[in-house]
Amino acid sequence: MKVRNIFFVLLMIFVVLVISIPTLLGAFGTIPPEHLRSIAKQYLFLSYNPYNKSLWSASPEVVAAIVWDYRGLDTLYETMVFYTAIIGALMLYSEILGSKDVIGGKGLSFIVKRGTAIVLLAILAVGISTVLHGMITPGGGFQGGAIMAVAPIVALIVFSRTFLDKSKLTYAHFISIRSLALLGVILAPLIPLISNAFIFQNQAKSLPIFQSPIFFTYPSTIIDVPMGGLIAILNIFEGIAVFSAFALAFMILLYSEELSRKPLEGEDIGY
Amino acid sequence: MFLVATISLYINIAVSMYGVIAKPNLVKKFIALTIVQDSINLMVIMMGYKLWREVLIQPPILLNWNPTPEALREFVNKAVDPLPQALVLTAIVIGLAVNIFLVSAILHLYRHFNTVNMDEISKIKREMIVGETA
């Protein structure tokens, strides 16, 4: 056994001990846990509490309420990290972005194409419904966007790249859709600022002046369905942003090998 | 049993950290990294879990869109901690974006060096530097 392997075994034992000892000493509370922390109880109690509208989030789905309401600014910065990571991936291939592929593919057989065309609609429908129900059931912008993003990847493989190159939908369109959606995420929470809500929050302002009906908020219900106020709107924008981001990333990753080597030309000297 | 599951999760984290550090192949490193991410997410979810009791027959949902205060209190007693779930949701999305960036970086390296083995890449780089300085 080499010294290196012994070192790694010791390192693994060390890592396990470092996490297990605090756990056994009660860092996470009793194991198995039997009670909720009081902050969790507060979130659960106040999230959809119509009797205390100065602290509610208008969404019966508490996870969505935390993500977009109680910790809305966190999620804004998370969206920025997401934006930057995809921009980083695109920058690696900035020279060939938007160019037509050199290999003229025909795609898979007719049967596969027809079958996929039907399945694609189903995938998009599931994704859209996940986005739109984000405030009342588990789901939301990220999850729905990630589900929808499967559609362009499957389409790229089944219908071939030539189909995409011939279509009107270009790289620039995806970039603009994505930027507009992110602009929506930033601008939508700013509108109620002059009205009866806070940035990224559905909580009502307590000053009496804001109680008059001219100071609107985003609707907490439509007919009798909870809409989560701002949460529904942010979910839609986020869904579009995530969908276009993944579509872009896979459009770049699935370029043919011949074209993908182009950005590397001239890099032979000095890594 | 819950304790055994928790400790096994920690062993999972340790083994995948070994994979990230010790394996020279970048794709294997990447796979180990995704396992670390998922194990840590699972650990965070377990922190917010609450033991299920036989008396709780109803699932933790509000049955009425105009809930009474009693219904809200009952909901609080049935539900698990939502905060770790929200944080894991955030972590998964950021993880996904970072994974896409890493995949494209690995692909870029492969196209450049024709290998994804870190040892070979550093060997090629060393030879290159020696060749340039000679």
Contacts between the chains, C-beta under 8 A, distances in Angstrom:
chain1	res1	chain2	res2	distance
A	4	B	22	7.9
A	8	B	18	5.6
A	8	B	21	7.3
A	8	B	22	5.5
A	11	B	14	8.0
A	11	B	17	7.9
A	11	B	18	7.1
A	11	B	21	7.6
A	12	B	11	8.0
A	12	B	14	4.2
A	12	B	15	6.7
A	12	B	17	7.4
A	12	B	18	5.5
A	13	B	14	7.7
A	15	B	10	7.6
A	15	B	13	6.7
A	15	B	14	4.1
A	15	B	17	5.9
A	16	B	7	7.5
A	16	B	10	5.0
A	16	B	11	5.7
A	16	B	13	7.9
A	16	B	14	4.8
A	19	B	10	4.7
A	19	B	13	6.9
A	20	B	6	7.9
A	20	B	7	5.7
A	20	B	10	5.4
A	23	B	6	6.3
A	23	B	7	8.0
A	23	B	10	7.7
A	28	B	46	7.9
A	28	B	47	4.8
A	29	B	47	7.9
A	31	B	2	5.8
A	31	B	3	5.5
A	31	B	6	6.5
A	32	B	2	3.8
A	32	B	3	7.8
A	32	B	49	7.5
A	32	B	51	4.7
A	33	B	47	7.7
A	33	B	49	5.9
A	33	B	50	5.6
A	33	B	51	6.3
A	34	B	50	6.8
A	34	B	51	5.1
A	35	B	50	7.1
A	36	B	50	5.9
A	36	B	76	7.6
A	36	B	79	7.7
A	36	B	80	7.4
A	36	B	81	5.6
A	37	B	81	6.3
A	39	B	83	6.9
A	40	B	48	7.2
A	40	B	80	8.0
A	40	B	81	4.0
A	40	B	82	6.5
A	40	B	83	5.9
A	41	B	76	5.3
A	43	B	82	5.7
A	43	B	83	6.5
A	44	B	75	6.4
A	44	B	76	4.5
A	44	B	79	5.2
A	44	B	82	6.6
A	45	B	72	5.9
A	45	B	73	7.3
A	45	B	76	5.1
A	48	B	62	6.5
A	48	B	67	6.8
A	48	B	72	7.7
A	49	B	67	8.0
A	49	B	72	6.0
A	50	B	66	6.8
A	50	B	67	7.5
A	51	B	69	6.5
A	60	B	62	5.2
A	60	B	65	7.3
A	62	B	79	7.2
A	62	B	82	4.1
A	63	B	82	5.0
A	63	B	85	5.0
A	63	B	86	5.0
A	63	B	89	6.6
A	65	B	82	7.9
A	66	B	82	5.8
A	66	B	83	6.2
A	66	B	86	3.9
A	67	B	86	4.9
A	67	B	89	6.1
A	67	B	90	7.0
A	71	B	86	6.9
A	74	B	90	6.9
A	75	B	90	6.7
A	78	B	90	5.1
A	78	B	93	6.5
A	78	B	94	5.9
A	81	B	94	5.4
A	81	B	97	6.8
A	82	B	93	6.1
A	82	B	94	6.4
A	82	B	97	4.4
A	85	B	94	7.6
A	85	B	97	3.7
A	85	B	98	5.5
A	85	B	100	6.7
A	85	B	101	4.6
A	86	B	97	6.1
A	86	B	100	6.6
A	86	B	101	7.5
A	88	B	101	5.1
A	89	B	100	5.5
A	89	B	101	4.7
A	89	B	103	8.0
A	89	B	104	4.3
A	89	B	105	7.8
A	92	B	104	5.5
A	92	B	105	6.7
A	92	B	108	5.2
A	93	B	104	7.3
A	93	B	108	7.9
A	140	B	89	7.7
A	142	B	89	6.7
A	142	B	92	7.7
A	142	B	93	4.7
A	143	B	89	7.9
A	146	B	93	7.9
A	146	B	96	7.0
A	221	B	65	7.7
A	224	B	65	6.2
A	225	B	65	7.4
A	226	B	65	5.9
A	242	B	93	7.5
A	245	B	97	7.6
A	246	B	100	7.5
A	249	B	100	4.8
A	249	B	104	7.4
A	252	B	104	6.9
A	253	B	100	7.9
A	253	B	103	6.8
A	253	B	104	6.1
A	253	B	107	6.7
A	257	B	111	7.6
A	260	B	107	7.6
A	260	B	111	6.1
A	261	B	111	5.5
A	263	B	108	8.0
A	264	B	108	7.6
A	264	B	111	5.7
A	264	B	112	5.5
A	267	B	112	6.7
A	269	B	132	7.8
A	270	B	128	7.8
A	270	B	132	7.7
A	271	B	112	7.5
A	271	B	125	5.4
A	271	B	128	6.6
